Amino acid sequence: MIRRLFVVLLLAVLGGLFLALQLGYVPDAQLNQTAAYYAEHGAGELGAANLVTAIIVTYRGLDTLGEVTVLFLATTIIGLVLATGRATISSESRRTQVSELLTTGSRLLAPPIMLLGVYVFINGHLTPGGGFQGGAILASSALLLLLAEPLRDFSHSLIATVEALSGSIYVLLGLFGLVFAGGFLDNRFLPLGTFGELFSAGAIPLIYSLIGLKVGAEFSSVLVHLSATDTTEEQP
Amino acid sequence: MTTLAMTTGFVLILIGLYGALTNRNLLRMIVGFTIADTGVHIVLVAVGALPGRTAPILDAAVPPAEALARIVDPIPQALVLTAIVIGLGVTALMLAYAYRLFVRRGTLDIAKMTELKW
């Protein structure tokens, strides 16, 4: 088949490019200039033990704000795309058999999973993890609840409120940094505290928690939208 | 180790693109894109990994004074975190569009969607 041949040819060329890249790649022995700056001054300047968090929340905080905006847009468009022309779903059509094990298990597991999510984003400046990972864990508990009780009506307005509030406070904290510290999203308008403690690194835990809530709300709203359309709509 | 990770990443990108280009089912194409996405992430992290160094998290084991000589480059890791989140958003968006197309057409076969064909 001629079409498949083209694809294979194209990928062979791409593979050749990758091979050239790989053969010519020499791992650095030292950190490059930017990374060296973060490694040397990151802990002292911002007080965050996790340098990745320091970069995401503060050094490149503006990019993260953009990222959260992209995620918000994606969620909104998904809501729009799935909502238009959605048939009104009677609870009758959504009735599915859910096993006893799943229902009981989800009651047991959902709260600890939520707690783990909160733990992950509150400790984002100390341990691996942070707002995005914690938010994803939060949303996974929402997924479990959705699987266990498909009939339960998730409050769209609650999810939207959490999302909107955490997003606005995030921007507000960024402006605080502009007024009271060095620049937009600067974390040093709060005391840096002792290095390695939970309440340290200025506003980083606060900002990352807000990101976690926002991401959790966004992912949950995607899941709720996708599950709400989980009906056999009549084909035209 | 870095070579192995990089090779895996490149191979995953090729596999994903092959899947996305040769399959005609929209869902399989989306899976292909996701695999290619994962490959890109692995390559990025591998570029930032310096041999014999540890994660960029400072604690008792890696005091801030020794950070310069002992941690890997944290910037690619931050970039990949961003890329994963955006990738998830894009995947969800693709799935939503695929769902709408299926509702409208009753098929996921890309060959049957001929409006843009020339």
Boltz contact constraints between the chains, C-beta under 6 A:
constraints:
  - contact:
      token1: [A, 4]
      token2: [B, 22]
      max_distance: 6.0
  - contact:
      token1: [A, 7]
      token2: [B, 21]
      max_distance: 6.0
  - contact:
      token1: [A, 7]
      token2: [B, 22]
      max_distance: 6.0
  - contact:
      token1: [A, 11]
      token2: [B, 14]
      max_distance: 6.0
  - contact:
      token1: [A, 11]
      token2: [B, 18]
      max_distance: 6.0
  - contact:
      token1: [A, 15]
      token2: [B, 14]
      max_distance: 6.0
  - contact:
      token1: [A, 18]
      token2: [B, 10]
      max_distance: 6.0
  - contact:
      token1: [A, 22]
      token2: [B, 6]
      max_distance: 6.0
  - contact:
      token1: [A, 27]
      token2: [B, 2]
      max_distance: 6.0
  - contact:
      token1: [A, 27]
      token2: [B, 51]
      max_distance: 6.0
  - contact:
      token1: [A, 28]
      token2: [B, 50]
      max_distance: 6.0
  - contact:
      token1: [A, 31]
      token2: [B, 73]
      max_distance: 6.0
  - contact:
      token1: [A, 35]
      token2: [B, 73]
      max_distance: 6.0
  - contact:
      token1: [A, 35]
      token2: [B, 75]
      max_distance: 6.0
  - contact:
      token1: [A, 38]
      token2: [B, 74]
      max_distance: 6.0
  - contact:
      token1: [A, 39]
      token2: [B, 67]
      max_distance: 6.0
  - contact:
      token1: [A, 39]
      token2: [B, 68]
      max_distance: 6.0
  - contact:
      token1: [A, 39]
      token2: [B, 71]
      max_distance: 6.0
  - contact:
      token1: [A, 40]
      token2: [B, 68]
      max_distance: 6.0
  - contact:
      token1: [A, 43]
      token2: [B, 58]
      max_distance: 6.0
  - contact:
      token1: [A, 43]
      token2: [B, 64]
      max_distance: 6.0
  - contact:
      token1: [A, 49]
      token2: [B, 58]
      max_distance: 6.0
  - contact:
      token1: [A, 49]
      token2: [B, 59]
      max_distance: 6.0
  - contact:
      token1: [A, 50]
      token2: [B, 57]
      max_distance: 6.0
  - contact:
      token1: [A, 51]
      token2: [B, 56]
      max_distance: 6.0
  - contact:
      token1: [A, 51]
      token2: [B, 74]
      max_distance: 6.0
  - contact:
      token1: [A, 52]
      token2: [B, 56]
      max_distance: 6.0
  - contact:
      token1: [A, 52]
      token2: [B, 74]
      max_distance: 6.0
  - contact:
      token1: [A, 52]
      token2: [B, 77]
      max_distance: 6.0
  - contact:
      token1: [A, 52]
      token2: [B, 78]
      max_distance: 6.0
  - contact:
      token1: [A, 55]
      token2: [B, 74]
      max_distance: 6.0
  - contact:
      token1: [A, 55]
      token2: [B, 78]
      max_distance: 6.0
  - contact:
      token1: [A, 56]
      token2: [B, 78]
      max_distance: 6.0
  - contact:
      token1: [A, 67]
      token2: [B, 82]
      max_distance: 6.0
  - contact:
      token1: [A, 70]
      token2: [B, 86]
      max_distance: 6.0
  - contact:
      token1: [A, 71]
      token2: [B, 89]
      max_distance: 6.0
  - contact:
      token1: [A, 74]
      token2: [B, 89]
      max_distance: 6.0
  - contact:
      token1: [A, 74]
      token2: [B, 93]
      max_distance: 6.0
  - contact:
      token1: [A, 78]
      token2: [B, 92]
      max_distance: 6.0
  - contact:
      token1: [A, 78]
      token2: [B, 93]
      max_distance: 6.0
  - contact:
      token1: [A, 78]
      token2: [B, 96]
      max_distance: 6.0
  - contact:
      token1: [A, 81]
      token2: [B, 96]
      max_distance: 6.0
  - contact:
      token1: [A, 81]
      token2: [B, 100]
      max_distance: 6.0
  - contact:
      token1: [A, 82]
      token2: [B, 96]
      max_distance: 6.0
  - contact:
      token1: [A, 132]
      token2: [B, 85]
      max_distance: 6.0
  - contact:
      token1: [A, 222]
      token2: [B, 92]
      max_distance: 6.0
  - contact:
      token1: [A, 233]
      token2: [B, 103]
      max_distance: 6.0
  - contact:
      token1: [A, 235]
      token2: [B, 106]
      max_distance: 6.0
